[in-house]
Amino acid sequence: MAIAENIEKTQAEITSFEQKYQRALGSVKLLAVSKTKPVSAIEEAYAQGQRLFGENYVQEAADKSQQLTHLKGIEWHFIGPIQSNKTRILAQSMHWVHTLERAKIAQRLNEQRPADLPKLNVCIQINISGEESKSGISLAELDELVEIVRNQPNLILRGLMAIPAPQVSLADQLATYQPLYEAYHALAESVETVDTLSIGMSGDMEAAIASGSSMVRIGTAIFGARNYA
């Protein structure tokens, strides 16, 4: 029952922050990060009403999507780094890819998306803190990649994603997110399919929701730190 209780608690936190920052109730979706967790844990979360699941490893994501085809309405989101030789697997198995950062990857996902599947939802990853160790492009590079993605007929640009460097205070978290929110707002004004700002994890959920997040990525607080037997 721990997973069910954890989902209820997390959803309650999201609702509390939506109210605090005058966001529409239900406007922030919960993406349950299920990497390294067994399908039994995902099934337990699904039984609680959770439908969005995030995976970081390509083959694991594909395997789980195949094993859980009986769960109607489940939605698979890839949130890990993408190697060009793994794009076909993602194109064939995922509903969303959050970590798009290169034109080559966009083109390969587009070419490899099966014709019998809906268009692939993608978010462009922004390296908002400018960390050399982090994936993502700078905001200065955004316009160019946006145009490339929009020219891929089998992709739908849904928004932006970021994983900022950890900040101690809420004020610092908000300051980090401010330029990202401004870029997202401008993008949503100009591209009608853009409706998703994928930011926020356990340590900065409040700042993310205050900054316009529409999807928070929560793993350990739902599934626990250890793998299930």
Helices and strands as residue ranges (DSSP letters): H 2-20, E 29-33, H 39-47, E 52-55, H 58-67, E 75-78, G 84-86, H 87-93, E 96-100, H 103-112, E 120-126, G 139-141, H 142-150, E 155-162, H 170-190, E 196-198, G 202-204, H 205-210, E 215-218, H 220-223
